[in-house]
Amino acid sequence: MQKAFTTVLLAVGVCLLAGPALSGVTLMPETPAAIEYDPKTGFPDHNGDFSAMVIVIPQQQLAEFDKTDGGARQISRVNRAEPGAQLAIKLVFTGLSADSNGNGEATYDLKVLTPDGQVYAASDYRHLAAVRGPVGDGRRVFDNRTKVVLMSFDPQDKPGVYTIKAVARDEVSEREVPLVTTIELLPATAAKVETPPVAVVPPASAPVKAKKTHRKKRARR
């Protein structure tokens, strides 16, 4: 099995990691409205003021997180994909606490489980850096741009529902939020190779040679 996961260190403001989407690869996204967020209460999973969410998106949409606050972000959650689809696992946070210097810090653990409950491709990550630096009042939405886990299923991987488990952690307030989402790996589409019909051509008949007619010369008397 090839290594299917990559942790990528991102400089702030640099999010373009992927080229165009692969042709022939199926992604089945949910609508952007499926990402539940309330500016007053944050995300559904929370611990006090700290709340978070884990989502799987097409890798090329990482550029959407490079937009400044207030910019319209077109994000699609992927819930089903075929082998070869280039995906990114994003965590988003809000309600971060600040220390005496006005800085906040968020980290996260993440692992992916196969349909039979095993850890997939050694994807058991601990204390990945997500947010570090000034956070203001902590009410805006932050994301794990410091380190992003990229994933791509291999053709030999077993189809079924893969479970992504994460723990978001506010290091200043020492609050944790367990998170979970799933993605279904669809069977690889079998390529249909149509064999053109073979024309059966009978062997060519041997040419018939014309017989020469020999006339007997009459003897002159």
Buried (B, 14 or more C-beta within 10 A) or exposed (E): EEEBBEEBEBEEEEBEBBEEBBEEBEBBBBEEEEBEEEEEEBBEBBBEBBBBBBBBBBBBBBBBBBEEEEEEBEBBBBBBBBBBBBBBBBBBBBBBBBEEEEBBBBBBBBBBBBBEEEEBBEBBBEEBBBBEEEBEEBEEBBBBBBBBBBBBBBEEBEBEEBBBBBBBBBBBBEBBBEBEBBBBBBEBEEEEEEEEEEEEEEEEEEEEEEEEEEEEEEEEE
